[in-house]
Amino acid sequence: MDRLYALQNPEKVIFKKKKFGIVSNNSLGIYHAELKKIARDIGKDNELGLQLFDSGIYEGRILCSKIFRPKDLTEALMEKWVKTFENWEVCDSFSMGLFAKSDFALEKVFEWTKRKPEFEKRAGFTIMAAFCMADKLSGNAVFESFFPIIIREANDERIYVKKAVNWALRNIGKRNPDLNKKAILVAQEILEIESPAAKWIAKNALNELKKDNIRMSDYPRAIYRG
């Protein structure tokens, strides 16, 4: 906590709000890059992570997401934490770096994408987007099961939801060539939905997924690079 307070900068709180739309309570004004460096210095430490989260300090909570071990996550902790998310930065830090690597990742994708609160729903789609990269072994059926969710929620006009829906669709389509073809078909289906959000999601995804030089992860590589 002393190290965090030493980096306190109220001007950065204002800058992050104006530049990135990050509105946060109890923020000290520390950039994400600085928190990543502190996390590397600390290493994994569950007990410290819990204490940092319970401090209520915004940057302490983000730091918690970086030092807590994914394998030690419980469903109760995930439910406690997701309800506190107040902006995309803290939502994505937990969802990408921690939740997507946990044993509950798939369960929360299906559960949280149905939620009403903006950042709880975004958390579900951020886990989905990150799981495409975090999981290197699952077959295509797992990711195809995400398509109905993406179609169902494509008409959510809230900016941080629709961006996450788009992100998830693009990441599925970059996992391997077969999923790319299917993601394009899904995007074309979404394009027909009479919703500004759906049309934005579809057009943006198609623009990327149809590129000749698109970079594929080729997961699972035993199949796509074998």
N, C-alpha and C positions, 0 to 999 in steps of 0.2 A: 504494500500500500504506500509505503514511503517513496518507492521508486515511481509509482504512478503519479503521486502528488507532485513529485519533482518535475514531471513533464507537463503539468497542468498549463493549459493555454486557452483562456476564454475566447480569444479571437478565432481559434480553430473550430470551436463549437458553432460560431456564427458562419464561418466559411463553409463548413460541411452542410449546414442547413441550406444556404443559398446555392451552393454548387451541386450538391448531391441529394438534396431533399431529405437529409437525415435529421429528424427531430428526435431528441433524446432527453430523458430526465436524468438528473444527477450526473451529467457528463463533465469530464475534466478537460476535454478537448485534446485527445491524443489520436494521432493517425493510426490506421490499421497496420501499416508497415512497422511502426514502432512497437506495437503490441506483439506482432509476430516475432520480432527480435527478442523481446522479453520472454516470450513463450519458449523460444529455442534455448535460452539461457537456463530456464527453469527445468525443462524436460517435462515428462508426464508426472502429475501429482494430483491424484483425486481429492485428497483431503484439502489441499490448498485451493483447488478449483471450487469445491463446495463453499469454502469460506469466502472466496472472492465473489461468487455469485450472491451469497447472502449478505454481502456488504451493501448491496443496492447501488453501488457505483457502476455506471454504465460500462466503462472500460474494464472494470473488474469482471463483469459478466462476460464480455467478449473474450477476455483472457481465460476464463474458465473453459470456454468452448475449445480452446486450443491446447489445454494441458490435461483435460479429463480423458481417461482411456475409454474408447468406444466400447470395448468388450465388457466394461464394468457398468455400462448404462442400465438403468432399470426403466420400466415403463412409467413408473410413478414419477421419476425424475424428469423424463421427457415431457410428461403432461404438465408438471409444475412449471417447467421452463418455457414451453411453447406459449403458455398463456400470458407470459410477460413480454413477448416480443412487441416492440413499439415502432420498428422501422425495418427496412430491408437489410441493413448492414448486420444487425445482430441476428436477425432471422437466418440470413444466409451463412453466417459464420458457424452457427450451431448446426444448421441443416446439412451443409456441405461437408464440414470438417469432422463432424461428430455423429449426427443422426444417421447419415447415409452409410456409415461404416458399422452401424450397430446391428444386432440381431433382430431389431424391431423395424428396420428400414422399410421393408415391403408392407408390413402391417400398417405403418403410419402413412404410407403413400395412399393406400385405399381408404383409410379412415379420415385423415386430415384434409384431403382434397374435397371432402363433402362439407367441411366446416364453413360457417358464415364469417367469422372474424377474418379480416383481410390477411393478417400475417400468419394466422394458423393455417389458412388455406394455402398461402404462398409457401409455407414450410413444407407442406405435402408435395407440392410441385418442385420445389428446390431439391428435396430428397430424391425425387424421381429423376431430375436432371443430373444430379451428382452420382446417383446409383449407376447410371449408364457408363460412367468412367471408373467408379470405385469397384464395381463387380466385373471381373475379367473372365468369368467362367460360365455364367448362366447362359442357357440357350435362348433363342429368339422368342419363344413362347412367353417368357416372363415380360419382355418389353412390349410384345404385341398386346398383352393384357392391359397395358397403360393407355392404349389408343381410345377405348371407349370413354375413359375418364377425361382425356384431353378434349374429345368431341363434346362431351356433356358440359364441360365448364368453359368452353371457348367463347361463350357470350357474356362472361363476367367483364364488365367495363372498367373495373378498378385497375389502375395502372400497374400496381405491383403484383396483382394476380395475373393479368393478361400477359405481362412480360415473362412471368415464370412459366405459364402454360406454353408460350412460344419457345422458351428456352428448353423445356423438357422435350417438346416435339423435335426441335433441331438436334438435340443430343442423341435421341433415339436414332434419328436418321443418319447420324455420323458414326454409329457403332459398327456397322458393317454394310456391305452393298445390298444385301437382301432387305435389311431393315430400312435402308435408304429408299428403296423402291416403295415399300409399304408406307413409310412416313410421307412420301410425296402424294400417294393416293389419299391418305388421311387429310393432308393439307388441302387438297383439291375438294374433298368433301366439306371441310370446314369453310372453304371459300363460298360455298353455296348458302351458308347460314346468313339470315338477314340480321346481322349485328355488326356494328362498326368494329368491335373488339375482335370478333371472329375473322372478319376480312383482313384486319391488320395482322393478326396471328398467322393466318394462312399465307398472305402475300410475302411477309417477312421470311417465313420458313421456306417457302418455295424458292425465293431468291437465293438463299444459301444452299439448300439441298440439291438444287439443280446445277450448281457450278461444276464445270469440268474439272477443276483442280481442288475439289473438296477433299479435305483430309479425313481419312477414315481411321478409327481405332483398330478395326479388324478383330474385335472380340466376339466370340472366343477364338484366340489365335491358333489353337490346335486345328480349327476348321478353316479359318480364313487366311491363314498363312502357312498352314501345314502342307 
